[in-house]
Amino acid sequence: MLGAAGTALTARRPNAAEIASESGEEFKGVLVDTTRCIGCRSCEEACAAAHDLPVPDIGDESVFKKGRDTTTTQLTVVNRYETEKGAVFAKKQCMHCGQPGCVAACLVSAMKKRPEGPVTWDTNCMGCRYCMVSCPFDIPKFEYDSWNPKIQKCNLCWEERLKDGGIPACVEACPTETLIFGTKRELVEEARSRIYREPKKYVNYIYGENEVGGTSWIYLSAVPFEQIGFKTDLGTTAYPEYSTGFLYSVPIVLILWPAFLMGLSYLTRREDEQEKKEEKR
Amino acid sequence: MSAKATPREVKSLRDFVPFILSELKPRGNIFTPFNIISVPVIFLGVILIAYRMVKGLGSITNLSQDFPWGMWIGFDVMTGVAFAGGAYVLTFVVYILRVEKYHSIIRATVLNGFLAYVFYAGALVIDLGRPWHIINPVIGNKFGLSSVLFLVAWHFLLYMTAEFIEISPAFAEWLGLKRTRKILSSLTLGAVVFGITLSTLHQSGLGALFMMAKGKIHPLWYTQFIPILFFVSSIFAGLSLVIFEGSISHKVFSDQLDDEHRASHNGILIGLAKGCAGAMFAYFFLKVLIFMHGRHWEYLHTGWGLWYLVEIIGLVLIPCYLFLRGAMYRNLTVVRVAAVLTIIGIIINRLNYSVIAYKWYIPLPAHYVPSWMEIVTTLAIVFAEIWVFRWIVTRMPILRKPPQWATEE
């Protein structure tokens, strides 16, 4: 059965950028134009409300004093960065990779890439936390204080809204149209045309277009991305591909090793028997 | 052991229950130093595990969102399984290559390997956030076929079965079940072939788990060859532990051994030392090749470079040389020192991947360090394993020769 697993894997397509599910439905995502963000944190508020989490006080500006990470109760956070062009705000949440490391890591498929684009978590999870090790953005958060812990992360409101044709709560709540919801193809086109229209306003780079094989959330910025808290050394290889080399070798070892060992055992047995025969003579 | 003279057979449940009850009774001195230390630790460990089940993982561990895997994975599972590698290496030597010299230690080694899987891979259960879902990948509550961990989980399960079959003739001899023993013995070669194949894959699979942690593990350690390095190092990790454990068992359980076994033991240790030296040299050579290809010279000047050199020179190359020297001059002390150094080296190597060089860019105050409760729980698991090992060794033909009726066939 493990051999079959390995063979099934070899049939997976090896190309890097993924913008559509196997059924052909294009992944949806969000374009974040950080030049438009005013740091109002309406997205944080809407996110918490949509997921029944404690709603943060968005009037409190002291949260910007230091960089925040998402937590088990805050699936998205807005951070302020002092850059060469002044203060810039950047929203952080799950990037919803085209080929997510967490999904490849999960041994019970609790992490799933939905055909609509979101990466979601399911309750058949056993809590091994391998998804956390495998996420290039360190997004899945584990409830360490619970006897029955969940993995918490942005699900693009798949359960709450997307399934019924809605759009993510944060996108709806954004007053400045920093966030735009659409298919990856539409979003990349929009991002590109903005860069062409105002080349002085933007750096000529769309973060997430190709990072780790392409993510469903993409970003535009006026300053180099390392200045606003983005990892810029992730490469364009989809994370699952780092372990495919090993996985491809599994069926080979599984077939060749027993044959080799049985053969070797047969050889040594023959010698034993021959010795015995010679002794008899 | 007077019982071994009379062949007994447990024929029915009526025989079985009193027999088990009599075997469960403690033998020998109860207040040994080992017991005095281990009993409170195991007791405390049980309380801590119960507390963790109620209050969550964060209550007794220092795990965090940045460090999802700590000592229980890095030491118990990663290192414990590497040390259990002696079983597949020795079964290869004895059952496939048919080198009879090592036959006398095969049962102790396989038993050790089996118990290591039960206890150390079993320690995974307390590390899982939702342990009652551990059967999901087996019963098909979704198969994550593209997951390396799926493969490792299945291999653990199958390999434990294979090792149980390999050791089961000893259980049958203990119970005096002649026919069962015959059937079980006939399965040994199949189990060995299956077991070696599974070991090759999951020893390397444990390394392959870290492939997707690219960018989180220090470049001196992260390479696409991690799976091969894990596999090769499990060979000498397992053999070193056999040398270490064998040396202790020989003192502690000397009443189990006959003169022939005692006399052959030194030769066995020398042979194992040669095997270790060979595997370690191959490993060192691989490490050097990977280092050259990685072109990470600039890191050698840093503290991490020094730590890297300590591992591959101090705890691989030097013990490799000591093994060779000990084997050449038949100096067992040198061999034992080399085994201990190698064991420390393997512990450090596995911890480097999972804990120490993992997120190396996060400096110490925020970096994961195990809590005392994690250490106590780990010690409790190690002690519990030794208890079970001791119980089996003193009751079943593991170190001593099988009963006469078994060898006559």
Interface residues (C-beta under 8 A of the other chain):
Chain A: M1 L2 A5 A8 L9 R12 D69 T71 G101 V103 A104 A105 C106 L107 V108 S109 A110 D122 N124 C125 M126 G127 C128 R129 Y130 M132 V133 S134 P136 D138 K141 F142 E143 Y144 D145 S146 W147 N148 P149 K231 D233 L234 Y239 P240 Y242 S243 G245 F246 L247 V250 V253 L254 W257 P258 L261 M262 L264 S265 T268 R269 D272
Chain B: M53 V54 K55 G56 L57 G58 S59 T61 L63 S64 Q65 D66 P68 W69 F92 Y95 I96 L97 R98 L124 D127 L128 G129 R130 P131 H133 I134 N136 P137 N141 K142 F143 G144 L145 S146 S147 V148 L149 F150 L151 A153 W154 H155 L189 V192 V193 F194 I196 T197 T200 L201 S204 G205 A208 L209 F210 M211 M212 A213 K214 G215 K216 Q224 P227
